[in-house]
Amino acid sequence: MGIKPRSSDQTAVSFSLPKALLDQADARAAALGMSRSQYLNQLLRRDVTDRAPLILQETPPEYRTKNVDAIASEVLKKYQPPKSLKPERGA
């Protein structure tokens, strides 16, 4: 998977943070099922645009974005074909 091109209305920014704070932000973003950029965007939008509380709810693990192969593997592990479709032993 390549790097997603930035849209014309976006810009890259650079600023300094203590490493420990960045590590905590990354962990929180992961817990929310977001990238670092998505997490920071949400916080800034909530404060600057929405004037909303800076509290984001965690996304349950089952709703977080996953690799399609991992999802398919999980589904197949749980799949039990109906008895009418199971081959008979010795056939």
N, C-alpha and C positions, 0 to 999 in steps of 0.2 A: 504494500500500500504506500503510495507516494504522499508527498506533502500537499495538502489542500491549498489551492491558490487563494490568496487574500482578495476579497471583493474590493471594488474601487472606493467604497465608503469606509473601509477599515484602514487602520495604520498600526504599525508596530510601535511599542513603547519599551523603554528600558528604565528601570529604577532599582534602587538598592533596598534590600531587606536583610535583616539578620538571617543567617542560614537556618537557624532553629525555627524561626517563624515561617520561612518558606517550606520547610519540611512539614510543619504542622498544617499549612495551607494545602499542600499537596495531598496529605493524608485525609484531610477533611473533604477535598474535592473528590478523591477516590471513594470515600464513604458515601458521597452523594451521587456517585456514578457519573461524575463530570470530569472533564479535563481541567487543568489549571486555568486556561483561558476562559472556559465556560463559567467556572466558579467565580473568578474575578469579575467577569462581565455581569453575572447575576447580582453580585454584591453591589457593584457600582450602579447598576440600573435601579436596583431597589432603593438605594439611598438617594441618588441624584434625580432620577426621573419619577419614581413612584413615591418617594418619601416614606417608604415602608420600613418596618423593622428589619434589621439585618440578620434575620434568622431564616435559615434554609432547612427544610425538612429532608431527612435522609430518604433516598430511594430504596425501596426493598430490593434485595439482591436479585430477585426474579425479574425485576423490571429494568435492570441495568443493561446497557449494551454489552453483548457478548459476541464472541467469534461464532459465526454461523455453524462451522464444523463442530464446535463445542456444544451448541444447542442441539444439533442433529444427533450427536452422540448421546446426550442426555435423554432425548426423546426415545431413541432406539433402545436404550437400556431399560426404560420403563415399559416399552411396548410388549404386550402379551397378545399374540394373535388369538382370535376366537377358536374354540376347540374344533369347530367345523373346518378351519383352515390348517390345523396342525396335521402334518403327515402321520400316518399310522406307522407304528414301529414294525419293522420287518417287511415293509412294503417296498 
